[in-house]
Amino acid sequence: MTTEKELGEALKRGDSTIEVEFDLAHKVAKIKTTGNAMWALCITAIGVAVVSGVVAISTAGTATVPSAFIATPAIATASGVLGMSTAISAIGIAMAGGGVVALNKLRGYRLEKVSDEKVILHKK
């Protein structure tokens, strides 16, 4: 998987093993390593952003945020914890995966780092 859309759909299906590559692998690792207290704050903000529909999945399968929404409290909170590009990806994953439940599923996978550009997620 190289796009938020592909990853969100795989999480929605409940795939037992998911290979994630390139920039998305770095973002997944960041999401997975966020502490529980910060994750609770982040997931709430991401949920608001998803419900607001401030992220669109482009035809390339990547998440984009219209510039008018960059300063919204939901995106600002999530980006303060994860960084802007990872927060936008997390919102895109959630939108493609059926909501924030997809991100909680992602956090339930075991992460195996294969290389700097590739991780494999294993369902626990």
TASUL-V469480 format. One record per residue. N is the residue number from 1. PSI is psi in whole degrees, 0 to 359 (NA if undefined). OMEGA is omega in whole degrees, -180 to 180 (NA if undefined). Layout:
# TASUL-V469480
n;psi;omega
N;PSI;OMEGA
N;PSI;OMEGA
This chain:
# TASUL-V469480
n;psi;omega
1;138;177
2;356;-179
3;157;177
4;321;-179
5;312;179
6;316;-179
7;315;178
8;318;179
9;321;178
10;320;178
11;321;179
12;320;178
13;335;-177
14;33;179
15;141;-178
16;329;178
17;132;-179
18;122;176
19;128;-179
20;134;-175
21;162;172
22;219;-174
23;326;-180
24;329;178
25;319;178
26;319;-179
27;320;177
28;317;179
29;320;179
30;316;178
31;316;-178
32;329;-175
33;1;177
34;131;-180
35;157;-175
36;318;-179
37;315;179
38;326;179
39;320;179
40;317;177
41;316;-178
42;314;-176
43;326;176
44;313;179
45;319;179
46;321;177
47;318;178
48;316;-180
49;320;180
50;313;180
51;323;179
52;342;180
53;37;-177
54;357;179
55;140;176
56;144;174
57;116;-178
58;173;179
59;340;177
60;356;178
61;10;180
62;154;-178
63;139;176
64;148;178
65;127;175
66;139;-175
67;333;180
68;337;-177
69;356;-177
70;324;-176
71;6;179
72;150;-178
73;321;-179
74;312;-179
75;321;180
76;318;180
77;309;-179
78;320;-179
79;334;176
80;330;180
81;312;-172
82;340;-168
83;149;-173
84;310;-175
85;323;179
86;321;178
87;317;178
88;318;178
89;318;179
90;319;178
91;319;178
92;319;177
93;315;180
94;317;-179
95;319;-180
96;334;-176
97;6;176
98;15;177
99;185;-177
100;344;176
101;328;179
102;321;180
103;324;176
104;325;174
105;316;179
106;316;-180
107;343;178
108;351;178
109;151;173
110;133;-178
111;126;175
112;117;179
113;117;-180
114;317;178
115;183;177
116;340;-176
117;3;-176
118;133;172
119;155;175
120;131;177
121;130;180
122;127;178
123;133;-180
124;NA;NA
